[in-house]
Amino acid sequence: MSRIKDIRKSVDITHMYVGLDLHKATINATVMDENDSVLNEVKIKSEPDSLRNFSDSIPFGSDIVIESSSTWYWAYRILSERHNVTLSNSLKTKAIAESKVKTDKVDSHACKHAKGRIYSGKHTS
């Protein structure tokens, strides 16, 4: 797994955009600024403590898009405590569904672009 670095200490940005691709064992995350510059790409364990550590490494109130999967609910609950979280339906997210190169890294990057541009639906519990 990649080591999670506290991005807040390395750049002077108060708001970030994150795309997450969730799986049973791992989570691929792409963290970007408002200009779509990639600040960090990380693969973490799909465990609550690992996700909390990642959540704490980005500024409070950042926008996070999670690709819809069978494992999204627990991640949404953890992340929504600190951030604005949107669940993206990958079947309706053209950037993912029509991608010629289908990898988890591409999926996590495309999820960020889904927010407000292609399809997004905020989950309400």
C-alpha positions in Angstrom: 0.0 0.0 0.0 1.1 3.6 -0.6 2.0 5.7 2.4 -0.6 8.4 3.1 1.0 11.8 3.3 -0.7 14.7 4.9 -1.3 16.9 1.9 -2.3 19.8 4.0 1.3 20.3 5.0 2.8 20.1 1.5 0.5 22.6 -0.3 -1.3 25.8 0.6 -4.8 24.7 -0.5 -7.8 24.9 1.7 -10.1 22.8 -0.5 -9.4 19.6 -2.5 -11.2 17.3 -4.9 -10.9 13.6 -4.5 -12.0 10.6 -6.6 -12.2 7.2 -4.8 -12.4 3.8 -6.4 -13.5 1.3 -3.7 -12.8 -2.4 -3.7 -13.0 -5.1 -1.0 -9.3 -5.0 -0.2 -8.1 -1.6 -1.4 -9.1 1.9 -2.2 -7.5 4.0 -5.0 -7.6 7.7 -4.3 -6.7 10.6 -6.6 -6.4 14.0 -4.9 -6.6 17.2 -7.1 -6.7 20.9 -6.7 -9.3 23.2 -8.4 -7.1 23.3 -11.6 -7.2 19.5 -11.9 -3.6 19.2 -11.0 -3.0 15.8 -9.3 -1.6 16.4 -5.8 -1.5 12.8 -4.7 -2.4 9.3 -5.9 -2.6 6.7 -3.2 -3.8 3.1 -2.7 -4.9 2.3 0.8 -6.4 -0.6 2.6 -10.2 -0.9 2.7 -10.3 -0.6 6.4 -12.0 2.1 8.6 -8.8 3.2 10.3 -7.0 3.6 7.0 -9.8 5.6 5.5 -10.0 7.8 8.5 -6.3 8.5 8.3 -6.7 9.4 4.6 -9.7 11.6 5.4 -7.7 13.4 8.1 -4.9 14.1 5.5 -7.0 16.4 3.4 -8.7 19.7 4.3 -12.1 19.6 6.1 -15.0 20.1 3.6 -13.2 18.8 0.5 -15.3 17.3 -2.3 -15.1 13.6 -2.6 -16.7 11.4 -5.3 -17.0 7.7 -4.7 -17.6 5.3 -7.5 -20.6 3.3 -6.8 -19.9 -0.3 -5.8 -21.1 -2.9 -3.3 -18.6 -1.5 -0.7 -19.5 2.2 -0.7 -21.8 2.6 2.4 -19.2 2.3 5.2 -16.8 4.6 3.3 -19.5 7.2 2.8 -20.4 7.2 6.5 -16.7 7.8 7.5 -15.9 10.4 4.9 -19.2 12.4 5.2 -18.2 13.2 8.8 -15.6 15.7 7.5 -16.3 16.1 3.8 -18.9 16.7 1.0 -19.3 13.2 -0.4 -21.1 12.3 -3.7 -21.9 8.8 -4.9 -21.3 8.4 -8.6 -23.1 5.8 -10.7 -20.3 4.4 -12.8 -22.8 3.2 -15.5 -23.8 6.8 -16.0 -20.4 8.3 -15.6 -19.2 8.5 -19.2 -15.6 9.2 -18.3 -15.4 5.8 -16.6 -17.9 3.8 -18.7 -16.3 4.8 -22.0 -12.7 4.8 -20.9 -10.5 3.0 -23.3 -7.9 2.3 -20.5 -9.9 0.8 -17.6 -7.8 0.8 -14.5 -8.5 1.7 -10.8 -6.2 4.7 -11.1 -8.1 6.0 -14.1 -11.4 5.3 -12.3 -10.4 7.3 -9.2 -9.2 10.2 -11.4 -12.4 10.1 -13.5 -14.6 10.1 -10.3 -13.3 13.6 -9.5 -14.4 14.8 -12.9 -17.9 13.3 -12.4 -18.7 15.8 -9.7 -21.2 18.2 -11.2 -20.0 17.7 -14.8 -21.3 14.3 -15.9 -23.5 12.6 -13.3 -23.7 12.8 -9.6 -26.2 12.0 -7.0 -25.8 12.9 -3.4 -26.6 10.1 -1.0 -28.9 11.0 1.8 -29.2 8.6 4.8 
